[in-house]
Amino acid sequence: MQTVILAGGQGKRVFPLAANSPKPMYKIIGKPLIHHVINVLKKAELKDYIIVVGHHGEQIKNYLKDGSKLGVNIQYTTQNQSLGMADALKTTEKLTDDNFFVVNADDIFEASLIKQMCRQFKKTGVEIVLSCKPVTETWKFGIIQVDDEQVTDFVEKPQRGNEPSNLAVIGVYILTKKIFDYYRKIPVSDHQYEDAILNFIKDKNLVKAVSYAGFFAGYKYPWDLFAINKHLMDINLSESIIKEDVNVSERATVEGKVWLEQGVKVFEGASIRGPCYIGKNSVVGGNSLVRDYSSLGRKCVVGFSTEIKRSLIGDDCWFHMNYIGDSIIGNNCLFGAGTITANYRFDESNIKVQIGKNKINSNTTKLGAIIGDNCKTGINSCIEPGIKVGPQSIVGPSVNLQEDLKPGKIIFMNRNSYIIKDNKIEVTSENKEQFMKKLEKTK
C-alpha cells in the first residue's frame, strides 16, 4: 500500500527550530526525523511513498532524493501554502491508489501500529481506518466515539464535559480516494481534514478504529523532541556504538550506552554518561560532562568545565565553562564562558513557553533554553527557563535574559538597563574550522 508522508508545514509552533529548515529535517542521533519515520515504515513493509513538501522543501528532496539509497520509492508533490492537512493531501490525488496510508513526517511511532491497521483493513474491508490512544486532556485532541471498533462520531477539540470518549485520533490513517470528493464539498479551514472524515461517517460509510498501546510522539512544540530523542536512543542503543578513528583519553570516563561517531575525541578528565550521542568529529574537552540522553551534532566542541545535561545540540556548536540543561540548541552557536541555561523555576512549577500570543504549559518542571541557528552568548550571561532566542541573535555579556529574543537582534547591558538593537555581527565558522584542524592533529 502507498504511504503519503506530510512534510509541508511551516512549523510556527516550534520556532526558532524550523526557521531555516523543515520540521521533519530536525536531526535526532544524526538523522532527520523523516528518516526515522521511513525506517519505521520499512519495518512494516511499506516502501512506496508520496511526500508532500512545502517550507524549505528542497532540503527534504536533496536529502532523500528518489529514495533508492534507502531501498524505497519516493515521489514528491508541493503544498504552496500551509493550509492544513486536507490541502496537503489534495496535491496527491492524481498519484494515490484507491487506499493509502497517511502519516506525518515528524511523528514517531512503532511499526506494530502499521501492521495492526493493515490487519484491521484486510479483515473488515472498510475504506478508512483510524488509529487512536486514550488521553486525559481530551479538549486538546480530535476525539472519536467507537462502538465495537466502528467509529460513529468525530469531534475536534471538544469542550470539557462534552467529549464523546477519551479516545484521541493520532496521526496515522488509512484513507480512501473517495475522501477527495468530500474535501471539495467543504470550505478550506484548519479542520477541513477532520470534517471530511466526519461527513464520510455521517453518510453511513464504515470507518474502523485501532486502539494503539505503543509509543507515539508528535513534534508539535520544541520540548516534544525530548520524548522523541529518548525513544530513538532507547531503541537504537541496545549497546554502545563506537565508530572508527575515535580517540578517548585513558583518563576520560565513558559510562553506559554511548554512540561515538567517526573522529570523536574525548580528552582527559572528560566524562560521558550514556545514553548519549556524539556526532562526527566532535570534541568533548577536559573536565567536561555530557550526560542523560544528550545528543551533539557534528563538529561540536564541549570546552573545559562544561556540563551538558539532557540537551539536543546542533552541528558546529562550541561551549566553554557552561551549563546547558534540558535545552535545545540550533546549528553554529557559540557560548561565552560562564553562560548558564537555567532549567528549573524557584517555585518548582511547570515551565510555560510563549508560543505566538499564548503561554503554553510544557507540562514539565525541567526545561532550559530553545535557541535558533547562528546565535552567540557573551560571558556570564544567563537564559531563564523556557526562553527562546531567534536565529542570528546575540545575548550580550552578563545579560539575564527573561523574555524571548527575536531573530537578528542583540541585547546588551547599558548601566542598569538592557538595550536591544539589530544584530550586525555575523556568527561564522571560519575561526572554528582553523581550530578544528589543529585538534585533528592531536592524538
Buried (B, 14 or more C-beta within 10 A) or exposed (E): BBBBBBBBBBBEBBBBBBBBBBBBBBBBBBBBBBBBBBBBBBEBEBBBBBBBBBBBBEBBBEBBEEBEEBEBEBBBBBBEEBBBBBBBBBBBBEEBEEBBBBBBBBBBBBBBBBBBBBEBBEEEEBBBBBBBBEBEEBEEBBBBBBEEBBBBBBBBEBEEEEBBBBBBBBBBBBBBBBBBEBBEEBEEEEBBBBBBBBBBBEEEBBBBBBEBEEBBBBBBBBBBBBBBBBBBBEBBBEEBBEEEEBBBBEEBEBEEBBBBBEBBBBBEBBBBBBBBBBBBBBBBBBBBBBBBBBBBBBBBBBBBBBBBBBBBBBBBBBBBBBBBBBBBBBBBBBBBBBBBBBBBBEEEEBBBBBBEEEEBEBEBBBBBBBBBBBBBBBBBBBBBBBBBBBBBBBBBBBBBBEEBBBBBBBBBBEEEEBEBEEBEEEBEBEEBEEEBEEBEEEE
